[in-house]
Amino acid sequence: MRIIPLKEGNYAVSKIKEFALLEEGADAGYTKMAVTPFLVITGKDHILLDTGLRFTHHHIPLIYQCLEKENIKPEQITRVLLSHLHKDHLEGLGHSSEHSFHCNFPDASIYIQQRELDFALQQHSNPSYNHSLLEKLHLLPNIVWMNDDKGQITDEISFEVTGGHSPYHQSFLIQSGGEVAFYGADNLPL
């Protein structure tokens, strides 16, 4: 198993959850946070754990550029596991226009907790969510809607709804070749 951090960068985050990329060593003036999706490669899958933000550089999504640095093409991603639906975990999934959604990973199965989406759609005044993107997720044919509190995605991947950071936040456990990777996203294991 290979685990690769895909650091998109450090960001200054305002109170209304606007993200601005920081240059190395810059003073944020706001909350400073790193956005780092992870790629886990097993003998069976290329698994993307969260997708980061929607930003692009020269019209290319940052998540694509992070993958390219590792010689990985977006088409190689077989599964996208979303821990929760805050914009810094979801927006790299793609972009929406008025009536459509362009997925950055159309060949991958995308795993989303249905109850997390239902909750997020009710958070109209919460700037942590990108509502225009959330409202179009149902247009994607490759989403696997999850409703259980825990279970198996494959013989290598299990999940559990852990709550905490968001009510239906989920963590993932990947076991392959005698190795174990835990992804708690924005929750810390106790």
Residue pairs with C-beta under 8 A, 6 or more apart in sequence:
1 40
1 41
1 42
1 174
1 176
1 177
1 179
1 181
2 39
2 40
2 41
3 38
3 39
3 40
3 181
4 38
4 39
4 40
4 41
4 70
5 36
5 38
6 36
6 37
6 38
6 39
6 52
6 63
6 66
6 67
6 70
7 34
7 35
7 36
7 66
8 35
8 36
8 37
8 52
8 53
8 55
8 62
8 63
8 66
8 92
9 21
9 22
9 34
9 35
9 62
10 21
10 22
10 24
10 32
10 33
10 34
11 19
11 20
11 21
11 22
11 32
11 33
11 34
11 35
11 53
11 88
12 19
12 20
12 22
12 26
12 28
12 29
12 30
12 31
12 32
13 19
13 20
13 28
13 30
13 31
13 32
13 33
14 20
14 30
14 31
15 30
16 127
17 87
17 127
17 128
18 127
19 35
19 53
19 55
19 87
19 88
20 30
21 55
22 28
22 32
33 88
35 52
35 53
35 88
36 52
37 48
37 49
37 50
37 51
37 52
37 63
37 66
37 89
37 92
38 48
38 49
38 50
38 183
39 46
39 47
39 48
39 49
39 67
39 70
39 72
39 77
40 46
40 47
40 49
40 174
40 181
40 183
41 47
42 156
42 174
42 176
42 177
43 176
43 177
44 78
44 154
44 156
44 176
45 78
45 79
45 154
45 156
45 157
46 72
46 76
46 77
46 78
46 79
47 77
47 78
47 79
47 80
47 81
47 157
47 174
48 63
48 77
48 79
48 80
48 81
48 105
48 108
49 81
49 83
49 172
49 183
49 185
50 81
50 82
50 83
50 89
50 90
50 92
50 185
51 63
51 80
51 82
51 89
51 90
51 91
51 92
51 93
51 104
51 105
52 62
52 63
52 66
52 88
52 89
52 91
52 92
53 62
53 87
53 88
53 91
53 92
54 61
54 87
54 91
54 92
54 95
54 130
54 133
55 61
55 62
56 62
57 65
61 92
61 104
62 92
63 92
63 104
64 74
64 104
67 73
67 74
67 77
74 104
74 105
74 107
75 107
77 105
77 107
77 108
78 107
78 108
78 109
79 108
79 109
79 110
79 111
79 153
79 157
80 93
80 105
80 108
80 109
80 110
80 111
81 111
81 153
81 157
81 159
81 172
81 183
82 89
82 90
82 93
82 110
82 111
82 112
82 113
83 89
83 169
83 170
83 171
83 172
83 183
83 184
83 185
83 186
84 113
84 116
84 165
84 166
84 168
84 169
84 170
84 185
84 186
85 112
85 116
85 117
85 120
85 129
85 134
85 166
86 128
86 129
86 166
86 186
87 128
87 129
87 130
87 133
89 185
89 186
90 130
90 133
90 134
91 130
91 133
92 104
93 103
93 104
93 105
93 110
93 133
94 101
94 102
94 103
94 104
94 105
94 133
95 101
95 102
95 133
96 102
96 132
96 133
96 136
100 136
100 139
101 133
101 136
101 137
101 139
101 140
103 110
103 140
103 142
105 142
106 142
107 142
108 142
109 142
109 143
109 144
110 140
110 142
110 143
110 144
111 143
111 144
111 146
111 153
111 159
112 137
112 143
112 144
112 145
112 146
113 146
113 147
113 161
113 168
113 170
114 145
114 146
114 147
115 147
115 161
115 167
115 168
116 166
116 167
116 168
116 169
116 170
117 134
117 137
119 166
119 167
119 168
120 129
120 134
120 166
121 131
121 134
121 135
123 129
124 131
137 143
144 153
146 159
146 170
148 161
149 160
149 161
150 158
150 159
150 160
150 161
151 158
151 159
152 158
153 159
153 172
156 174
156 175
156 176
157 172
157 173
157 174
158 172
158 173
158 175
159 170
159 171
159 172
159 173
160 170
160 171
160 173
161 168
161 169
161 170
162 169
162 170
162 171
162 184
162 187
163 169
164 186
164 187
165 185
165 186
165 187
166 186
169 185
169 186
169 187
170 185
171 182
171 183
171 184
171 185
171 187
171 189
172 182
172 183
173 180
173 181
173 182
173 183
174 180
174 181
174 183
175 181
182 189
